[in-house]
Amino acid sequence: MPNNYPPEFRRQMVELVRAGRSPEELAREFEPSAQSIRTWARQADLDDGRRSDGLTSAEKDELARLRREVKILREEKEILRKAAVFFARETDRPR
């Protein structure tokens, strides 16, 4: 999903929620949906240590990086396995 709102705008929405304004009220006044504003506030609370029932942004980034790394390593392992099979056949051939 594309990130259409700049980080500063998101921070301002979170600060307004923390100041007591409801996400629904902010959604009527500004463009994002109330659910988006709630999600931003929840993630900001996780990042700031106010909540502990989910992953912080840093943890999400690390998890995504590690998943990409595992995918690449699995692909490399498969290539090496196929190469080993190929060369094992080549060395068994009579000349």
Secondary structure, DSSP 8 states (H G I E B T S, - for coil): ----S-HHHHHHHHHHHHTT--HHHHHHHSSS-HHHHHHHHHHHHHHTTS--SS--HHHHHHHHHHHHHHHHHHHHHHHHHHHHHHHHHHHHS--
